[in-house]
Amino acid sequence: MDVAITSFSLTETGFYAAATCGRTSAYVSQNAWEVRVICQNASHQVWRGSGRAFKTFEEAAAAYKKPEMKAIIQAVKDHQNSERAKPS
């Protein structure tokens, strides 16, 4: 699946990314204690919830049924690992 990471921010405390796969959009962030995923769907737009929190990327991917969400989570994880591997 083709995932486009539309924004990415890496800080000392974690990172924040926005990504799109097909018609599915999500925000994914990670800090020292959690991975947070916010799917930009109708429910989020109405209730403005804070998404779902997980301990690992693997738990996050397993919690979603849609292959687009699984692809977004994996792409953000891979992008985050490549950004951290870059020399300063």
C-alpha positions, -999 to +999 in steps of 0.1 A: +000+000+000+012+035-008+015+056+024+023+093+023+038+108+054+025+144+052+043+157+083+070+145+107+085+161+138+112+145+159+120+160+193+140+150+224+109+135+240+094+116+210+080+122+176+047+132+158+037+122+123+006+126+101+001+101+073-024+091+046-031+058+028-058+060+002-087+078+018-076+070+054-057+096+074-041+093+109-018+109+133+007+087+151+030+098+179+054+081+203+070+092+235+087+073+264+056+057+276+031+051+247+023+050+210-008+071+203-029+067+171-056+090+161-076+079+130-091+109+112-126+095+107-161+107+113-161+098+149-129+117+156-143+148+137-174+148+159-160+139+193-124+151+189-112+122+210-075+117+219-072+085+199-060+052+213-028+045+233-006+014+230+026+002+244+042-008+211+037-003+174+029-040+171+000-036+195-012-006+177-012-024+143-029-054+157-057-033+171-069-021+137-088-041+111-083-019+081-051-027+061-047+011+055-043+018+092-019-011+096+001+003+067+002+038+081+014+026+115+041+004+099+052+033+076+055+058+104+075+033+125+099+027+096+102+064+089+108+071+126+136+045+127+152+059+096+151+095+109+167+084+142+194+066+123+205+097+104+237+113+117+232+147+134 
